Amino acid sequence: MLKNINKSKLLFVQVILLIVFTVIISIFAIFLHNEYKKEIIRNYAIVIGNVSQQYPELEADVMQELISNMNNYNEGIEILKKYGIEVSNLDELRGIDLLKNRYIIMNITVIVVMSITYIGISIYFYKKEDKRLKDISNYINSILNNDYSIDIREYNEDEISALKNYIYKITIKLRNMSENSQKEKEYLETALSDISHQLKTPLTSLMVINELLENENIDDSKRKECQEKSKIQLEKIQWLITSLLKISQIDSGTIKFKKEQLNLKEMLDKVIEPLAIQIELKDIILIENIDEDIMLLCDENWTIEAIVNIIKNAYEHTENSGTIKISAEKNPIYTEIKIEDNGCGISEEDINHIFERFYKGKSNKDSIGIGLNMSKMIIDKQNGSIEVKSKLGEGTTFCIKFYDQKL
């Protein structure tokens, strides 16, 4: 296990220990060499001293022979053997045995000290890395208990630090996923509550109308009026359900927006076509100022859906005989579409919320609050943006920008 833990540090320590061990052994070898020289000289001194004491007149000759004449080596060996001293076994010489024992003790001491040091360092590294592994285990248990507050990042370059940093990155992703999941759960609860509330009103109206129609004594004019009201409520429910399905498709990412080069003038004509009757009934003047050569890269059906909701919002807030103006400009960066009306306008309190889902402004209590939200989602998904400017009593302007992009 130790081989797999912090190899680089342990290897570094081993190299240092090897160098220290080599240096110490070298110092002991030099020391031993010097001691041997001292012992040899000491034995020479003993021999010369004994000879000089017995035969002082021979001192100079003995020294001369000892230093310069090596011819009597074999004779000297034989004499040593005669007294039981072998060249291969110098323990009999004075001090050599003591030197040998000292050398053995020193080497054993060095080996023991180095072994203990190595074992101690290895145990230290093992315990240190074992603690780090336990920290990782405890950290993972914390994550499993949804505790993402601990930060285990390290800035070393070993394997465990890399593992900790990698686990921390995974933790961040898990935390974000958990937070997003919680937000989606809260959003779903809110959405279901809003949808339930939106459906409750028309369904209640339909139940009342149905009870009136069950009355056999109701006259034909009243019956016809109830049928018309029933039709309006059913259309409202159908539009709500259809819009919510579209929004859920956009939210889930299942919709793949096409990229088509379209003539903007022709596309806006298709936008106005289904709204022409409502606009005419309110005697609203529609002004178009669109260059016929402007091309726009977008998904035609979804873009029409978005702009229809915005124009519908404009004529709903514009009084009879009012004006709605649609214009477009193109520059090297984006294509801008403006939809302006001279209707009742939007209050400062409402203008920051009009793109929020199910938000109802004070000026229009009958609004469901999903049309403009869906328009913004569609435009945002196509590399666009939408802004609104308004003043109460003066009108509202929606600015849609589609930024240039490649096919």
Backbone torsions as a table, in degrees:
resi	resn	phi	psi	omega
1	MET	NA	-37.6	-178.2
2	LEU	-62.2	-30.5	-179.5
3	LYS	-64.2	-29.7	-177.0
4	ASN	-90.7	-1.9	-176.3
5	ILE	-111.2	114.8	173.4
6	ASN	52.4	53.8	-175.3
7	LYS	-59.8	-40.6	-174.9
8	SER	-63.2	-44.5	-179.8
9	LYS	-65.7	-45.0	-178.8
10	LEU	-63.5	-41.1	177.8
11	LEU	-62.7	-40.6	178.5
12	PHE	-61.0	-45.1	179.2
13	VAL	-63.5	-40.4	179.3
14	GLN	-62.2	-42.3	179.2
15	VAL	-62.7	-44.5	179.0
16	ILE	-61.6	-43.8	178.6
17	LEU	-62.4	-40.4	178.5
18	LEU	-62.5	-42.6	179.2
19	ILE	-64.0	-46.0	-179.8
20	VAL	-61.6	-44.5	178.9
21	PHE	-59.7	-44.7	179.7
22	THR	-62.5	-42.9	-179.5
23	VAL	-63.9	-43.9	-179.0
24	ILE	-64.2	-44.4	178.5
25	ILE	-61.7	-39.8	178.8
26	SER	-64.0	-42.2	178.6
27	ILE	-63.3	-41.7	178.2
28	PHE	-65.0	-37.3	179.5
29	ALA	-65.1	-42.9	177.8
30	ILE	-64.5	-42.7	178.1
31	PHE	-60.4	-44.9	179.3
32	LEU	-63.0	-40.9	178.4
33	HIS	-60.1	-44.9	179.4
34	ASN	-65.2	-37.5	179.1
35	GLU	-66.7	-39.5	176.6
36	TYR	-61.5	-43.6	178.9
37	LYS	-60.5	-42.3	179.3
38	LYS	-62.3	-41.5	-179.0
39	GLU	-66.4	-39.6	178.5
40	ILE	-64.4	-46.4	178.6
41	ILE	-62.6	-38.7	179.1
42	ARG	-63.4	-41.8	177.6
43	ASN	-67.0	-39.6	173.8
44	TYR	-57.5	-45.1	-177.1
45	ALA	-62.8	-37.9	178.7
46	ILE	-63.6	-45.9	-179.5
47	VAL	-61.2	-49.7	-177.4
48	ILE	-64.1	-39.1	-179.8
49	GLY	-63.5	-43.2	179.8
50	ASN	-64.7	-43.2	-179.8
51	VAL	-64.0	-45.2	-177.2
52	SER	-64.0	-33.3	-179.1
53	GLN	-69.6	-37.4	-179.5
54	GLN	-81.5	-37.3	-176.1
55	TYR	-132.7	77.9	-176.3
56	PRO	-62.8	-27.7	-178.2
57	GLU	-72.1	-14.8	-178.7
58	LEU	-97.4	5.1	-173.8
59	GLU	-57.7	-46.9	-177.1
60	ALA	-66.8	-40.1	-179.5
61	ASP	-67.3	-38.7	179.8
62	VAL	-63.3	-43.9	180.0
63	MET	-64.6	-39.6	179.3
64	GLN	-63.8	-42.8	-179.2
65	GLU	-69.1	-38.8	-178.1
66	LEU	-66.5	-37.2	-175.5
67	ILE	-82.1	-42.6	-168.0
68	SER	-108.5	-18.1	-172.8
69	ASN	-110.2	113.2	177.8
70	MET	-107.9	12.4	-174.6
71	ASN	-72.8	-22.2	-176.2
72	ASN	-95.9	23.3	-177.9
73	TYR	-58.8	-50.5	-176.8
74	ASN	-62.6	-40.7	178.4
75	GLU	-61.9	-38.2	179.4
76	GLY	-66.1	-38.5	178.9
77	ILE	-62.1	-42.4	-179.4
78	GLU	-64.1	-40.5	178.9
79	ILE	-62.6	-42.1	178.7
80	LEU	-61.5	-40.6	179.4
81	LYS	-64.0	-35.5	-178.6
82	LYS	-59.1	-32.8	-179.2
83	TYR	-99.9	15.8	173.4
84	GLY	81.3	21.9	179.4
85	ILE	-110.0	114.9	179.0
86	GLU	-96.4	149.3	178.3
87	VAL	-66.7	-33.9	-178.8
88	SER	-76.5	-9.8	-179.6
89	ASN	-135.7	93.9	-175.7
90	LEU	-94.1	9.8	-178.2
91	ASP	-62.0	-21.5	-179.1
92	GLU	-72.7	-23.1	179.3
93	LEU	-66.6	146.7	-177.6
94	ARG	-62.9	127.1	174.8
95	GLY	88.5	-21.4	-176.6
96	ILE	-67.5	-42.2	-179.8
97	ASP	-62.5	-42.2	178.1
98	LEU	-63.9	-40.1	178.5
99	LEU	-63.9	-40.9	179.7
100	LYS	-63.1	-44.3	-179.9
101	ASN	-63.8	-40.0	177.6
102	ARG	-61.9	-40.7	-179.8
103	TYR	-64.1	-44.6	179.9
104	ILE	-62.7	-44.3	-179.5
105	ILE	-63.4	-41.5	-179.9
106	MET	-63.8	-43.1	-179.5
107	ASN	-66.6	-41.9	177.9
108	ILE	-62.1	-41.2	179.4
109	THR	-61.5	-45.6	179.1
110	VAL	-60.8	-45.9	-178.6
111	ILE	-63.1	-44.4	-179.9
112	VAL	-63.0	-46.9	-179.2
113	VAL	-61.5	-44.7	-179.4
114	MET	-66.4	-38.2	179.4
115	SER	-66.0	-45.3	178.7
116	ILE	-62.3	-41.2	179.3
117	THR	-61.9	-46.1	-178.9
118	TYR	-63.6	-45.7	-179.9
119	ILE	-63.0	-42.4	180.0
120	GLY	-62.2	-44.9	179.2
121	ILE	-65.2	-41.1	178.8
122	SER	-61.8	-43.7	178.2
123	ILE	-63.7	-39.4	178.5
124	TYR	-60.1	-48.3	179.2
125	PHE	-63.7	-40.5	-179.4
126	TYR	-61.3	-48.3	-178.3
127	LYS	-65.8	-39.7	-179.5
128	LYS	-63.0	-47.3	-179.1
129	GLU	-72.1	-32.6	176.6
130	ASP	-63.4	-38.3	177.2
131	LYS	-65.2	-40.1	179.8
132	ARG	-65.7	-38.0	176.9
133	LEU	-66.8	-38.7	176.7
134	LYS	-65.2	-36.2	176.6
135	ASP	-60.7	-41.3	178.1
136	ILE	-63.7	-43.2	179.1
137	SER	-61.2	-44.6	178.6
138	ASN	-65.4	-36.9	179.3
139	TYR	-64.3	-43.0	178.9
140	ILE	-63.6	-39.1	176.2
141	ASN	-62.2	-37.3	178.0
142	SER	-64.7	-41.3	178.5
143	ILE	-62.0	-42.6	179.2
144	LEU	-62.2	-25.1	177.3
145	ASN	-94.9	16.4	176.1
146	ASN	65.3	28.0	174.8
147	ASP	-103.2	104.4	-176.4
148	TYR	-106.0	14.9	-173.1
149	SER	-80.6	-19.2	-175.4
150	ILE	-80.2	139.3	177.6
151	ASP	-114.5	112.1	-177.3
152	ILE	-105.3	13.0	-178.4
153	ARG	-60.2	142.7	173.9
154	GLU	-130.2	155.3	-175.7
155	TYR	-115.5	24.8	172.6
156	ASN	-85.1	178.6	-176.5
157	GLU	-113.8	14.8	-179.9
158	ASP	-88.8	176.4	-173.5
159	GLU	-65.6	-39.9	-176.8
160	ILE	-68.8	-38.6	176.4
161	SER	-61.6	-42.6	177.6
162	ALA	-62.1	-41.3	178.6
163	LEU	-63.8	-44.2	179.1
164	LYS	-60.5	-44.4	-179.9
165	ASN	-64.3	-38.6	178.8
166	TYR	-65.9	-43.0	178.3
167	ILE	-63.6	-37.7	179.4
168	TYR	-63.6	-39.9	177.3
169	LYS	-62.1	-41.7	177.7
170	ILE	-63.0	-39.0	179.2
171	THR	-60.2	-43.4	179.5
172	ILE	-60.2	-42.9	179.4
173	LYS	-64.9	-42.9	179.1
174	LEU	-63.5	-39.8	179.4
175	ARG	-64.1	-44.3	178.7
176	ASN	-62.8	-41.3	178.3
177	MET	-63.2	-40.8	179.4
178	SER	-64.6	-44.1	179.5
179	GLU	-64.6	-43.1	179.1
180	ASN	-64.1	-39.5	178.6
181	SER	-62.5	-40.5	178.6
182	GLN	-65.8	-41.4	178.8
183	LYS	-64.1	-42.0	179.3
184	GLU	-63.9	-38.2	178.4
185	LYS	-63.6	-45.4	178.9
186	GLU	-64.7	-40.0	179.0
187	TYR	-64.1	-41.2	179.9
188	LEU	-62.5	-42.8	178.7
189	GLU	-61.6	-43.1	179.1
190	THR	-65.6	-43.4	-178.6
191	ALA	-62.4	-44.6	179.6
192	LEU	-62.9	-38.7	178.5
193	SER	-64.6	-43.4	-180.0
194	ASP	-66.2	-43.5	179.7
195	ILE	-61.6	-43.3	178.5
196	SER	-59.5	-42.0	179.9
197	HIS	-67.0	-40.9	-179.6
198	GLN	-65.1	-37.2	-179.5
199	LEU	-77.7	-25.9	-174.9
200	LYS	-61.8	-42.4	-176.3
201	THR	-64.8	-54.0	179.3
202	PRO	-65.2	-34.1	179.0
203	LEU	-66.2	-39.0	176.7
204	THR	-63.2	-42.4	178.0
205	SER	-61.8	-41.8	179.3
206	LEU	-63.7	-39.0	179.1
207	MET	-64.5	-40.7	178.3
208	VAL	-65.4	-44.4	179.4
209	ILE	-62.4	-41.7	179.7
210	ASN	-62.2	-39.2	178.0
211	GLU	-63.9	-38.9	177.6
212	LEU	-66.0	-39.8	-179.0
213	LEU	-68.4	-26.3	178.8
214	GLU	-72.1	-15.6	178.6
215	ASN	-74.3	118.3	-176.4
216	GLU	-71.0	-20.8	-176.3
217	ASN	-87.3	0.6	-178.7
218	ILE	-68.7	138.5	-178.8
219	ASP	-80.1	166.3	-174.5
220	ASP	-63.3	-38.8	-179.1
221	SER	-66.1	-40.5	178.4
222	LYS	-69.2	-38.6	177.8
223	ARG	-61.2	-44.9	-179.5
224	LYS	-63.3	-39.7	178.3
225	GLU	-63.2	-41.2	178.7
226	CYS	-65.1	-37.6	179.2
227	GLN	-66.3	-38.3	177.9
228	GLU	-65.5	-43.4	177.9
229	LYS	-64.3	-38.5	178.0
230	SER	-62.8	-41.8	179.4
231	LYS	-61.9	-42.0	-179.4
232	ILE	-62.9	-43.6	-179.4
233	GLN	-67.3	-38.2	177.9
234	LEU	-65.8	-40.0	177.4
235	GLU	-64.8	-37.6	178.8
236	LYS	-64.1	-44.2	178.1
237	ILE	-64.3	-41.8	179.7
238	GLN	-62.6	-43.5	179.9
239	TRP	-65.1	-41.1	179.8
240	LEU	-61.6	-48.1	-178.7
241	ILE	-64.3	-43.0	179.4
242	THR	-62.1	-43.5	-179.7
243	SER	-65.5	-42.1	179.5
244	LEU	-64.3	-37.2	176.6
245	LEU	-64.3	-41.1	178.5
246	LYS	-64.5	-43.5	179.5
247	ILE	-63.1	-41.3	179.8
248	SER	-65.0	-34.3	176.5
249	GLN	-65.4	-41.7	178.9
250	ILE	-67.5	-43.7	179.4
251	ASP	-58.8	-42.3	-175.5
252	SER	-78.3	-11.6	179.4
253	GLY	79.0	13.9	-180.0
254	THR	-79.0	-16.2	179.9
255	ILE	-84.7	127.1	174.3
256	LYS	-105.5	107.7	-178.4
257	PHE	-72.8	129.9	179.2
258	LYS	-75.7	159.1	173.6
259	LYS	-120.1	103.4	-177.8
260	GLU	-125.2	140.7	174.1
261	GLN	-82.2	110.4	-174.4
262	LEU	-120.9	148.5	173.4
263	ASN	-77.0	120.1	-173.7
264	LEU	-63.5	-40.2	-179.8
265	LYS	-60.8	-45.5	-179.9
266	GLU	-65.7	-38.3	-179.9
267	MET	-67.2	-40.8	179.5
268	LEU	-69.1	-28.3	173.2
269	ASP	-62.4	-38.0	177.3
270	LYS	-69.3	-30.0	177.1
271	VAL	-65.8	-44.7	-174.2
272	ILE	-74.5	-29.6	-174.2
273	GLU	-51.4	-52.0	-178.8
274	PRO	-71.5	-12.7	-178.4
275	LEU	-102.4	-3.3	-172.3
276	ALA	-60.8	-40.6	-176.7
277	ILE	-66.2	-46.6	179.8
278	GLN	-60.6	-41.2	179.7
279	ILE	-64.8	-40.6	-179.3
280	GLU	-67.2	-39.1	-178.9
281	LEU	-62.3	-31.1	178.8
282	LYS	-91.7	5.0	178.2
283	ASP	56.4	36.1	179.8
284	ILE	-84.6	135.6	178.6
285	ILE	-84.8	123.7	179.5
286	LEU	-105.4	120.1	-179.1
287	ILE	-112.2	127.7	178.5
288	GLU	-116.7	130.6	177.1
289	ASN	-132.8	82.1	-172.8
290	ILE	-131.9	124.3	176.7
291	ASP	-67.1	130.8	-176.7
292	GLU	-70.7	-13.0	-177.1
293	ASP	-94.0	-4.2	-177.3
294	ILE	-72.5	126.8	177.1
295	MET	-110.5	144.9	-177.7
296	LEU	-131.9	132.3	177.4
297	LEU	-91.5	108.8	-177.5
298	CYS	-165.3	178.1	172.6
299	ASP	-92.2	116.2	-170.7
300	GLU	-60.8	-52.3	-173.8
301	ASN	-62.8	-45.7	-177.9
302	TRP	-71.5	-34.8	178.6
303	THR	-67.8	-39.4	175.0
304	ILE	-60.3	-42.8	178.3
305	GLU	-57.4	-44.1	-177.9
306	ALA	-66.2	-46.2	-176.1
307	ILE	-72.0	-34.0	176.1
308	VAL	-57.3	-45.4	-179.7
309	ASN	-61.6	-36.4	-179.0
310	ILE	-71.0	-44.8	179.0
311	ILE	-66.4	-37.3	176.8
312	LYS	-60.9	-42.0	176.5
313	ASN	-61.8	-36.2	-178.7
314	ALA	-66.4	-47.9	-177.0
315	TYR	-74.6	-24.1	176.3
316	GLU	-68.0	-28.1	-178.4
317	HIS	-103.3	9.3	178.6
318	THR	-110.4	130.7	-179.6
319	GLU	-69.7	167.0	176.5
320	ASN	-56.4	142.0	-179.8
321	SER	68.3	17.0	176.0
322	GLY	-79.0	-170.7	-176.1
323	THR	-132.5	137.5	171.4
324	ILE	-124.8	128.1	-177.9
325	LYS	-118.7	130.2	177.5
326	ILE	-118.4	122.8	-179.9
327	SER	-135.1	162.7	-178.7
328	ALA	-148.3	143.3	175.7
329	GLU	-138.1	151.3	178.6
330	LYS	-128.4	136.5	173.9
331	ASN	-132.6	176.8	-176.6
332	PRO	-61.6	-15.1	-175.7
333	ILE	-101.3	-43.5	-175.0
334	TYR	-152.8	166.6	171.5
335	THR	-109.5	127.0	-176.1
336	GLU	-112.0	132.8	175.3
337	ILE	-116.5	127.5	178.7
338	LYS	-114.0	134.5	176.1
339	ILE	-123.8	110.3	-174.1
340	GLU	-117.0	143.2	173.2
341	ASP	-137.7	162.4	177.7
342	ASN	-112.0	40.4	-177.5
343	GLY	-82.3	-151.6	-172.6
344	CYS	-75.3	-17.3	179.7
345	GLY	81.0	178.5	-177.0
346	ILE	-125.7	135.8	-179.3
347	SER	-70.4	158.5	178.1
348	GLU	-61.7	-32.1	179.7
349	GLU	-66.7	-35.6	-176.2
350	ASP	-88.7	-28.5	-168.5
351	ILE	-63.5	-27.6	179.3
352	ASN	-81.5	-3.4	-175.6
353	HIS	-122.7	-1.0	-169.4
354	ILE	-67.3	-20.1	178.2
355	PHE	-92.6	0.7	178.5
356	GLU	-79.1	143.0	-177.2
357	ARG	-68.3	133.7	178.0
358	PHE	66.3	16.1	177.0
359	TYR	-81.9	132.1	178.3
360	LYS	-113.8	121.0	176.9
361	GLY	-75.7	161.1	-178.9
362	LYS	-67.1	-27.0	-176.1
363	SER	-80.4	-12.0	-177.8
364	ASN	-144.1	87.5	-177.4
365	LYS	-72.9	-21.1	-178.0
366	ASP	-81.3	-10.6	-179.0
367	SER	-67.8	141.3	176.8
368	ILE	-81.9	-33.0	175.5
369	GLY	89.3	32.2	176.6
370	ILE	-125.5	-14.3	-177.4
371	GLY	-63.3	-52.4	-178.7
372	LEU	-69.4	-33.6	176.5
373	ASN	-61.4	-43.8	179.0
374	MET	-66.0	-38.8	178.5
375	SER	-60.1	-45.0	179.5
376	LYS	-63.2	-41.9	179.1
377	MET	-60.5	-44.8	-178.9
378	ILE	-63.4	-44.0	-178.5
379	ILE	-68.0	-43.4	178.7
380	ASP	-60.7	-39.3	-178.4
381	LYS	-67.9	-14.4	-178.3
382	GLN	-111.4	33.6	177.3
383	ASN	59.8	40.7	179.8
384	GLY	-125.0	-177.9	177.4
385	SER	-149.4	157.6	179.1
386	ILE	-137.9	135.9	178.3
387	GLU	-131.0	158.1	179.1
388	VAL	-134.4	139.3	174.8
389	LYS	-129.1	138.3	-175.9
390	SER	-158.4	153.4	172.7
391	LYS	-137.1	135.9	179.5
392	LEU	-59.0	130.0	177.9
393	GLY	82.7	-7.2	-177.3
394	GLU	-115.2	-26.6	178.7
395	GLY	126.9	-178.5	-174.7
396	THR	-136.3	145.4	176.7
397	THR	-128.0	123.9	173.3
398	PHE	-101.6	126.5	178.3
399	CYS	-111.7	116.5	179.4
400	ILE	-109.5	128.0	179.5
401	LYS	-121.0	125.9	172.9
402	PHE	-109.0	112.6	-177.5
403	TYR	-77.1	141.3	-176.4
404	ASP	-61.3	138.6	178.2
405	GLN	-147.7	161.7	-178.0
406	LYS	-91.2	154.7	176.1
407	LEU	-66.5	NA	NA
